[in-house]
């Protein structure tokens, strides 16, 4: 089977647009990490209905999102881009440093 697996039990997963709260300085830290790894980050006025896109070393985020939606969209697009280029270790390093330590110890 290709594509995402259907959810079998439970409530539907929340959408990024359902995010709420204040990520505080985490957005700035994530933005710095994205740019540190040579990924171009742009905020744009129109993405054809999408909150964000990622391709070819570039992330675009829709202007005017709430802080929580902006953060979750950045996480989503950064994850997609890292996965597309096969850099799962980068994802683990940024989002789960303890997981990366485990992976490095066991590989």
C-alpha positions in Angstrom: 0.0 0.0 0.0 1.3 3.5 -0.8 0.5 6.8 0.8 -0.5 7.5 4.3 -2.2 4.8 6.4 -5.8 5.4 7.3 -6.5 6.0 11.0 -8.2 2.9 12.4 -9.4 3.9 15.8 -9.9 7.1 17.8 -10.5 10.7 17.0 -9.1 12.4 13.9 -5.7 13.9 14.3 -5.7 17.6 14.8 -4.8 19.8 11.9 -2.1 22.5 12.1 -4.8 25.1 11.9 -6.2 23.7 15.2 -3.0 24.7 17.0 -3.2 27.2 19.9 -1.0 28.6 22.5 2.3 30.5 22.4 5.4 28.7 21.4 7.5 31.6 22.9 11.1 31.7 21.7 10.8 28.2 20.1 9.8 29.7 16.7 12.9 31.8 16.6 15.1 28.8 17.6 13.5 26.6 14.9 13.9 29.4 12.3 17.6 29.7 13.2 18.0 26.0 12.9 16.3 25.9 9.5 18.5 28.7 8.2 21.7 27.3 9.8 21.2 24.2 7.7 21.1 26.2 4.5 17.4 26.1 4.0 15.8 29.2 2.5 12.8 30.4 4.6 10.3 32.8 3.1 7.0 34.3 4.3 4.5 34.9 1.5 1.0 36.3 1.1 -0.5 33.4 -0.9 0.1 29.7 -1.1 -3.0 28.7 -2.9 -4.8 27.6 0.3 -1.8 25.9 2.0 -0.3 27.1 5.3 3.2 26.2 4.1 5.1 24.4 1.4 8.6 22.9 1.1 10.6 21.8 -1.8 14.1 22.1 -3.2 15.7 23.5 -0.1 13.1 26.2 0.4 10.3 26.5 2.9 7.5 29.0 2.4 5.1 30.0 5.2 1.9 31.9 4.8 2.0 35.4 6.3 -0.4 36.2 9.1 -0.6 32.8 10.9 -1.1 32.7 14.6 2.1 32.0 16.6 1.0 28.4 17.3 0.0 27.7 13.7 3.2 29.3 12.4 5.3 27.0 14.6 3.5 23.8 13.8 3.6 24.6 10.1 7.3 25.3 10.3 7.9 22.0 12.1 5.7 20.1 9.5 7.5 21.7 6.5 11.0 21.3 8.0 10.2 17.6 8.7 9.0 17.1 5.2 12.0 18.7 3.7 14.5 16.7 5.9 12.7 13.5 5.1 12.7 14.3 1.3 16.5 14.8 1.4 16.9 11.7 3.5 18.2 13.6 6.5 16.4 11.8 9.3 19.3 12.3 11.7 18.9 16.1 11.4 15.3 15.8 12.4 16.2 13.7 15.4 19.0 16.1 16.4 16.6 19.0 16.4 13.5 17.5 17.8 14.7 14.5 19.8 18.3 14.8 20.8 18.0 11.8 23.2 16.7 9.6 20.3 19.7 10.6 18.2 22.1 9.7 21.1 20.4 6.3 21.2 20.6 5.9 17.4 24.3 6.8 17.4 25.0 4.4 20.2 23.2 1.5 18.5 24.4 1.9 14.9 
